[in-house]
Amino acid sequence: MKPISCDTFVCLPPHTVNNCVVFGKNSDRPSDEVQEIVYVPRQTHDKSVPEKCTYIEIDQVDETFATILSKPSWMWGAEMGANEYGVCIGNEAVWTKLNNAKEDIKPKLLGMDLVRLALIRSKTASHAVTVLTTLFERHGQGGPCSDSMKNWSYHNSFLIADKTEAYVLETAGSLWAAERVTSGYRNISNDLSIRTKIDLMSDGLMEKAVTLGFWDGVTPFDFSAVFGTSSADEDEDRRFSEGKKLLGKYSSDNKFDENCMMKILRDGPSGICMGCDGSFVSTSSQVSVLHGGGGCQDIHYFTGTPDPEYSAFKPWIFIENVTVLSTTSHLSGVKSPEGGRNGKHALYKEHEKCYRMLVKSKKLKESLMEVENGWIAMTKKLVDDYKYAVGKDDDKEKRVIMEQLWNLFDSCVTQELEFYGKYVSK
């Protein structure tokens, strides 16, 4: 089956507010799939014990970094996430001339496994590219990408960002190419999008393209044209084009921020936002604002519920002793494919009960957006207050602010549950 949807975006200076980098993704997955928001703390490991991914085990490393993930509940890997160093990654399904149904379905590393592995093992976007390509070349990509659609598998592309730059990494079978982005904006959908600007590539990429009969060795080497399918899906191409237009529209005044990215992810006419009535849904969404230096300066927002047009983005900040409500993860920790599927966490259940009311009532939707806007403003103020307290070396004030930051995501989830409960009970 050809992949359906998913869109990932990044906007960089000079088009952003305060020279930040803004990352965003809609994860579009089968409608019966639940995504959970999972925090994985920094850890040290016994290297003799392998890392257990969704289908295979790989060599462990000495240390992994704190990471926040949005992940389908049945798999080990993640659709998107961010780490304590301000690295953000989202993947896309892509269809290429090297897709092979029998080979692609064999258990290897899922694209989602690669997202999680790169986040827990990388300190910069460029480092993440190295981690991704090393693991990809060593273990391959493959395996069922859904626990309900057993024969669904695909190749992957990735958008990786940190506070200074971004990379698009696209694969075709065992081959890959990467494009570095240092300014402006970039997006990816479900088609190969790297053309002639290739900054990194797999060994012997061009020679293999000639051997396979995909390239004449004379014309400019265009990765998308060489390895992409000749019958590209018009809807996928439209989403990519529309996404690029929306990035241009909202960044034209050089004031692009988290609100602009949320508007893009909520855009229905472009096909970027997928509601809950189809077989595929925007099951979870992420927006991250990277100000540099990682830690308390970066703010990450996640919905953890489907259809961002009628969901609320909740803020997350990396700080010691941070908490995550069990309501956003029906299991507190990692869950194997054998452990059951798509258990609905409390936030998902309450949002599901209220979803039709949100769609029908403009006033109710606006009320939810007011709650979200309050969280965004509150979080920015807390970050500014914390920086001010640090500058004054005011330990007492820092402690007060840190206590609020520890429970920030937890507190917002509680408020959202109360919001839904208020209207469902009427």
C-alpha positions in Angstrom: 0.0 0.0 0.0 1.3 3.4 -0.9 1.9 5.7 2.1 -0.8 8.2 3.0 0.1 11.7 4.2 2.3 13.1 7.0 3.9 16.5 6.7 6.9 18.0 8.5 8.1 21.6 8.5 10.9 23.8 9.7 11.4 27.6 9.5 14.7 29.2 10.3 16.2 32.8 10.5 15.8 35.3 9.1 12.1 34.5 8.8 11.5 33.8 12.5 10.9 35.7 15.7 14.0 36.3 17.7 16.1 34.2 15.3 14.6 31.0 16.7 14.1 27.7 14.7 10.5 26.4 14.5 9.8 22.8 13.8 6.5 21.1 13.3 4.9 17.9 12.2 1.5 16.3 11.8 1.7 12.5 12.2 -1.0 11.0 9.9 -1.6 7.4 10.8 -4.4 4.7 10.6 -7.6 6.1 12.3 -7.7 3.4 14.9 -4.1 4.1 16.2 -3.5 5.9 19.4 -0.4 8.0 20.0 1.0 8.6 23.5 3.4 11.3 24.7 6.3 9.6 26.5 9.2 11.1 28.4 12.4 9.0 28.3 15.0 10.3 30.9 18.8 10.5 30.3 20.2 7.0 31.1 23.5 5.1 31.3 23.5 1.6 30.0 25.3 -1.8 30.2 26.5 -2.2 26.6 26.3 -5.9 26.9 22.5 -5.6 27.0 21.2 -4.8 23.5 18.7 -2.1 22.7 15.3 -3.7 22.0 13.6 -1.8 19.2 10.2 -2.7 17.7 11.2 -5.8 15.8 15.0 -6.3 16.2 17.8 -5.7 18.8 20.8 -3.6 18.1 24.0 -2.7 20.0 23.6 -0.5 23.0 25.6 2.7 23.7 27.0 4.0 27.0 24.6 6.9 27.5 21.3 8.1 26.0 19.8 11.5 26.3 16.5 12.7 27.7 13.8 12.7 25.1 10.1 13.6 24.7 8.3 11.4 22.1 5.0 11.2 20.3 4.7 7.6 19.4 2.1 5.0 18.3 1.2 3.1 21.5 2.1 -0.3 20.0 5.6 0.3 18.8 9.0 1.1 20.4 9.8 3.8 17.9 8.3 7.3 17.6 6.8 9.4 14.8 8.4 12.6 16.1 10.1 14.1 19.2 12.8 16.3 20.7 15.7 15.8 23.0 17.3 17.8 25.8 19.8 19.3 23.4 17.1 20.8 21.2 17.3 18.2 18.4 13.9 17.6 16.8 13.1 14.9 14.2 10.1 13.8 12.3 9.9 11.1 9.6 7.7 10.5 6.5 6.8 7.5 4.5 8.1 7.7 0.9 7.6 5.6 -2.2 10.6 5.0 -4.4 11.7 2.9 -7.4 13.5 0.6 -5.0 10.5 -0.4 -2.9 10.2 -4.2 -2.8 7.1 -5.5 -0.9 8.7 -8.8 0.0 11.9 -7.3 1.2 10.5 -4.2 2.9 8.1 -6.2 5.1 11.0 -8.2 6.7 11.7 -7.1 10.3 14.5 -4.5 10.4 14.5 -1.0 11.9 11.3 1.0 11.3 11.7 4.6 10.3 10.1 5.4 13.7 12.8 3.3 15.5 15.4 5.4 13.7 13.7 8.6 14.9 13.9 7.5 18.5 17.4 6.2 18.2 18.7 9.4 16.7 17.0 11.5 19.3 18.4 9.5 22.3 21.9 9.4 20.8 22.5 12.8 19.2 23.5 16.3 20.4 23.1 18.2 17.1 21.2 17.8 13.8 24.4 16.9 11.9 25.2 14.3 14.5 21.7 12.9 14.1 22.2 12.5 10.4 25.4 10.5 11.1 23.5 8.3 13.7 20.6 7.7 11.3 22.7 6.8 8.3 25.0 4.6 10.2 22.2 2.6 11.8 20.2 2.6 8.5 23.2 1.2 6.6 24.0 -1.4 9.2 20.6 -2.7 10.0 18.4 -1.7 7.1 14.8 -0.3 7.2 11.8 -2.5 7.2 9.0 -4.4 8.9 5.2 -3.8 9.2 4.6 -0.1 9.9 1.2 -0.8 11.4 -0.2 -3.4 13.7 -3.6 -3.3 12.0 -2.4 -3.1 8.4 0.0 -6.1 8.3 1.4 -5.6 4.8 2.0 -1.9 5.1 5.7 -1.0 4.9 7.6 1.9 3.3 10.9 3.7 2.9 11.6 6.9 5.0 12.6 10.5 4.8 13.5 12.6 7.8 13.5 16.3 8.7 16.0 17.0 11.5 16.5 20.4 13.1 18.4 22.0 15.9 18.9 25.6 17.0 21.2 26.5 14.1 20.3 24.3 11.1 18.2 21.6 9.6 18.7 18.6 7.4 16.4 16.7 5.0 17.5 13.0 4.8 15.8 10.9 2.2 16.2 7.1 1.5 15.6 4.7 -1.4 16.2 1.1 -0.4 19.7 1.1 1.1 20.7 4.4 -0.6 20.3 8.0 0.8 20.9 11.6 0.2 20.9 14.6 2.6 20.3 18.3 2.1 21.5 20.9 4.6 19.3 23.9 5.3 20.7 26.9 7.1 18.1 29.6 6.4 14.6 30.1 5.1 12.2 27.2 5.3 11.8 23.6 4.2 9.1 20.9 4.3 8.7 17.3 3.4 5.7 15.1 2.6 5.5 11.6 1.1 7.5 12.1 -2.1 11.3 12.4 -2.4 12.0 16.2 -2.5 15.8 16.4 -2.7 16.7 17.6 -6.2 20.2 18.6 -7.2 21.3 20.3 -4.0 22.9 17.3 -2.2 25.3 17.9 0.6 25.8 14.3 1.8 25.1 11.0 0.1 25.6 7.3 0.6 28.8 5.8 -0.9 28.6 5.1 -4.6 25.1 6.6 -4.9 25.6 8.0 -8.4 27.4 4.9 -9.7 24.6 2.7 -8.4 22.0 4.9 -10.1 23.8 4.4 -13.4 24.1 0.6 -12.8 20.4 0.4 -12.0 19.6 2.3 -15.2 18.0 5.2 -13.4 20.5 7.9 -14.5 22.5 8.5 -17.6 25.5 9.8 -15.8 25.5 13.0 -17.8 22.5 15.1 -16.9 22.6 16.9 -13.5 22.0 14.3 -10.7 18.5 14.9 -9.3 17.8 12.5 -6.4 14.0 12.9 -6.6 13.9 12.4 -10.4 16.3 9.5 -10.3 14.8 7.4 -7.5 11.2 8.8 -7.1 8.3 7.1 -8.7 7.3 8.3 -12.1 3.6 8.3 -11.2 3.8 10.5 -8.1 0.5 10.8 -6.3 -1.1 14.2 -7.1 -2.5 14.6 -3.5 1.0 14.1 -2.0 2.6 16.5 -4.4 -0.2 19.0 -3.7 0.4 18.8 0.0 4.1 19.4 -0.4 3.4 22.4 -2.7 0.7 23.8 -0.4 2.9 23.3 2.6 5.7 25.3 1.0 3.2 28.1 0.1 2.0 28.2 3.7 5.5 28.5 5.0 6.1 31.3 2.6 2.9 33.0 3.5 3.4 33.0 7.3 7.1 33.8 7.2 6.9 36.7 4.8 7.1 39.3 7.6 10.0 37.5 9.3 7.9 36.9 12.4 7.3 33.2 12.1 6.6 31.6 15.5 4.8 28.7 17.1 1.4 30.1 16.3 2.3 30.3 12.6 3.4 26.6 12.6 0.2 25.6 14.4 -1.9 27.4 11.8 -0.1 25.3 9.1 -0.7 22.1 10.9 -4.4 23.0 11.3 -4.8 23.8 7.6 -7.5 21.5 6.2 -7.9 22.8 2.6 -4.3 21.9 1.8 -4.8 18.4 3.1 -2.1 18.9 5.8 -4.7 18.6 8.6 -6.6 15.3 8.4 -9.8 15.0 10.5 -11.2 12.0 12.2 -13.6 10.9 9.5 -11.2 9.2 7.1 -9.2 6.0 7.3 -6.1 8.1 8.0 -6.0 10.8 10.7 -3.6 13.4 12.0 -3.3 11.3 15.2 -0.8 13.7 17.0 1.1 16.9 16.3 4.2 18.6 17.5 5.6 22.1 17.4 9.0 23.0 18.8 10.6 26.5 19.2 14.4 26.2 19.5 16.1 29.3 20.9 19.5 27.9 21.3 21.4 26.1 24.1 18.6 23.5 24.6 17.3 23.0 28.1 14.9 25.6 29.5 15.1 27.9 26.5 13.4 25.5 24.1 9.7 24.9 24.2 8.0 21.9 22.7 4.2 21.5 22.2 2.4 18.3 21.7 -1.3 17.4 21.2 -1.4 13.7 22.0 -4.9 13.7 20.5 -6.1 13.5 16.8 -7.0 16.3 14.5 -5.0 19.4 15.5 -7.7 21.8 14.4 -9.8 20.5 17.4 -6.9 19.6 19.7 -4.8 21.7 22.1 -1.0 21.9 22.0 0.5 21.5 25.5 3.9 22.8 26.4 6.9 20.8 27.4 10.3 22.0 28.7 13.3 19.9 29.6 14.2 20.4 33.2 15.3 18.1 36.0 12.5 16.2 37.8 10.0 16.9 35.1 6.7 14.9 35.4 4.4 13.4 32.8 0.9 12.4 33.6 0.0 8.7 33.0 -3.1 10.1 31.3 -1.0 10.7 28.2 0.5 7.3 28.1 -1.7 4.3 28.9 1.5 2.6 30.1 4.2 4.4 31.9 7.1 3.3 29.8 7.8 1.5 26.6 5.4 -1.1 25.2 6.2 -4.0 22.9 4.0 -5.0 19.9 3.1 -8.1 21.7 1.7 -6.2 24.7 -1.6 -5.3 23.1 -2.6 -2.5 20.7 -3.9 1.0 20.8 -4.9 1.3 24.4 -6.6 4.6 24.8 -5.1 6.9 27.4 -7.4 9.1 29.5 -6.8 12.3 27.5 -7.5 10.5 24.2 -10.8 9.1 25.7 -12.1 12.5 26.9 -11.1 14.2 23.7 -12.9 11.5 21.7 -16.1 12.1 23.7 -15.9 15.8 23.1 -14.7 15.8 19.5 -18.0 16.0 17.7 -19.1 18.9 20.0 -15.9 20.7 19.1 -16.5 20.3 15.4 -20.1 21.5 15.7 -19.6 24.4 18.1 -17.5 27.3 17.1 -17.8 28.7 20.6 -16.5 25.5 22.2 -13.6 25.3 19.8 -12.7 29.0 20.5 -12.8 28.2 24.2 -10.3 25.4 23.8 -8.1 27.7 21.8 -8.2 30.3 24.5 -7.0 27.7 27.0 -4.2 26.8 24.6 -3.2 30.5 24.1 -3.1 30.9 27.9 -0.6 28.0 28.1 1.6 29.5 25.4 1.7 32.9 27.1 2.2 31.4 30.6 5.1 29.2 29.4 6.9 32.1 27.7 6.5 34.1 30.8 7.9 31.3 33.0 10.9 31.0 30.7 11.5 34.7 30.8 11.1 34.8 34.6 13.5 31.9 35.0 16.2 33.6 32.9 15.7 36.8 34.9 16.0 34.9 38.2 19.2 33.2 36.9 20.6 36.5 36.0 19.9 37.9 39.5 21.2 34.7 41.0 18.0 34.5 43.0 17.8 30.8 44.2 14.5 31.2 45.9 12.8 32.6 42.9 14.4 30.0 40.6 13.0 27.3 42.9 9.5 28.7 42.7 9.6 28.9 38.9 11.2 25.4 38.5 8.4 23.9 40.5 5.9 25.3 38.0 8.1 24.0 35.1 8.4 20.6 36.6 4.6 20.1 36.4 3.9 22.2 33.3 2.8 19.5 30.9 1.1 17.6 33.7 -0.8 20.7 34.7 -2.0 21.4 31.2 -3.2 17.9 30.7 -5.2 18.1 33.9 -6.7 21.4 32.7 -7.6 19.9 29.4 -9.3 16.9 31.0 -11.3 19.2 33.2 -12.3 21.2 30.1 -13.6 18.1 28.3 -15.3 16.8 31.5 -17.1 20.1 31.9 -18.8 19.9 28.5 -19.2 16.1 28.3 -21.1 16.1 31.6 -23.7 18.7 30.3 
